Amino acid sequence: MDNGTRLPPLTPCPECGGERVIAPCSEEACLVLTLFSTVSLQAVTCIECGHTTLYATEPQKLKKLLYGE
């Protein structure tokens, strides 16, 4: 990921046990919290069944926006 944030280690798919890969998301894939506050998402996708998990690329920014911490 570009900003130094790390994803959890890639583990087998929780649905089928298949291999998972980091899949790029478009710029539209984000959490919109306010008109000017967004947090980008990164996908981890199983190449066997397609199960996809989305992770916030900046979880600390998300926490700050939600809780002001």
N, C-alpha and C positions, 0 to 999 in steps of 0.2 A: 504494500500500500504506500502511496506517495508521501504521506505526512508522518511516517514513522510509527504509526499505530500498528500494533500486531494483532492478527487474528489468533484465536485459540489454535492449538495444533490440529492439523487435519486428522480426523479419526474416521473409521469406517462409517458409512451411512447408517443412521439410527433406524431407518425403515427396512433396508434390505441387506446391509452389510457390505455394499459395494464401495468402490473407490470414489472419493470426493476430490474435487478440484476447485480452486479459486476461479470464479467466473467474473469477467468484467461486467459492470453495470453501466448503463447510460447515465448521463448527467441528470436525467429526470428521476432516477431512482434515489429518492431522498425522503427524509421525514421533514415535513413542513410544520414548524412549531408556531411561528408567527409570520407575518407578511415578509419580514426580512431575515428570519432566522431559520436556517435549514441545517440538517446534518446528513451527509452523504452515507450511502449504504454500500456494502460489499457483499457479494453472493458467494456461498460455498454450495456447489451443486454435485449431486451424485451422478456419475456418468453411466450408471446402470439403470436407475429408475427415475431420475430427474428430480428427486426430492431436493428442495433448495431451502437453505437457511440464510437469512439476511442479518448482517452485523452492522452496527453503526461504526463508521470509520473513526469517529471522534467521540468515544463514550463520555469523556470528561466534559466536553462541550455540551453534550446532551444533558448531563447531570446539572451543569451550571445553569443552562437555560430553563430546566424544569424546577430546580430547587434553589437556585441562586447561590449555590455553594462554590 
